Every structure is written in C-alpha cells, then in structure tokens.
C-alpha cells in the first residue's frame, strides 16, 4: 500500500493557491491577463475581459494578436518579450 498523504497535501495546497489567485483576479480593479510562454491567455479577470470586449471563455487560450488591433498587439508583445528577457516590468 502506498502512502498518498503528501500527494493529497500537495493537491490541497495547489487548490488553495489557485483559489487565492482567482480571488485576487476577481477583486482587482484593473485588467489582469496571465499568459503562458506561447502568448496564450491562461487566466483573465472580468475587468480584462471588458477591455478585450469578449467573454472570458472566448479569451482563454487565445494569443495577443487575436485579442487586440495589430498595432496594440505588437506593442503588448514587445513589452511581454522585454519582461521575459530582462525579468523586469
């Protein structure tokens, strides 16, 4: 028999961390988009969805050029690349 106590503890902690992050997103008065390294949105708050002008479910999984006009998308991607390269916002 395998002891799964540590695994269960890690799962519980992960769920708590995700709930905390979701709470921060839901209550932030500013748009927040969290993207993966492929530029795909993995999380967004309601304020961000209003800025994009689409429902959250539609936005998740899409890349910046699918969400914003070309010039704005290019500027945002430039900022994202700079942050990834320097580690500074």
N, C-alpha and C positions, 0 to 999 in steps of 0.2 A: 504494500500500500504506500502511496506517495503522499507526503505532507504538502498540501496546497495552501497552507496558511499565508506564506509570504506572497504567493501569486495573488491570492484574494486581497491581501493588504495593498498590493500594488494597484490592482484594479480599482479598489475603493478610492485610493489616493488620486488616481487618474480621473475618475469621475468627479471628485471634489474639485480638482484643478480646472477641469473643463466647465463645471458649473460656475466657478468663480470667474473665469474668463468670460463666460456668457453673460453673467450678471454685470460685469464691467462694461461690456459692449452694449448691453440693453439700456444702461443708465447713463452712458456718456452723451453729453450734449453736442458732440462733434462727430463727423463721419469717421468711421474706422473700418478699413479694409485690411484683412490679413491674407497675404498671398504666399504661395509656395515658390520654390526656386524656378519653376516653369512659368511664372507670372499668372498663375490661375488663382482666383479668389477661393479661399477655403472657409473664410468667415467674414461676415459684414454685419454692421448694425443697421437698425431701421433708418437712422439719420443718413448713413451712407447710401442705403437703397433709395432714399428720397433724392439724394444728389444725382445718382445714376438715372433715376426715373423708371426703375423696373423693380419687380418683386424680388425679394431675397432668393427664393428658389430658382429664379431665372438667372440671377447673377452668379451664384455658386458654380465654380468650375470654368467660368469664362475668363479670358485674358483681357488686359487693359484695352487693346485696340477694339475689342467688341463692346466696351462699355462707354467709351468717350470718343469725341470727334478726333480725327487724325492728329492735329497739332497738339491738342491737350494730351492725348495718349502718348505721343512721342516725348513730350516734356516729362510726364509722370514716369515713363520707363527710364528716361535718363536719370531722374532722381533716384529711382529704385536701384539702378546699376551702380550709381555713385555710393549709395549707402552700403550695398553688398561689397563693393571693393574697398571702402575705407572703414566700414563699421561705424560710421558716424552719420547722424541725421542732420 
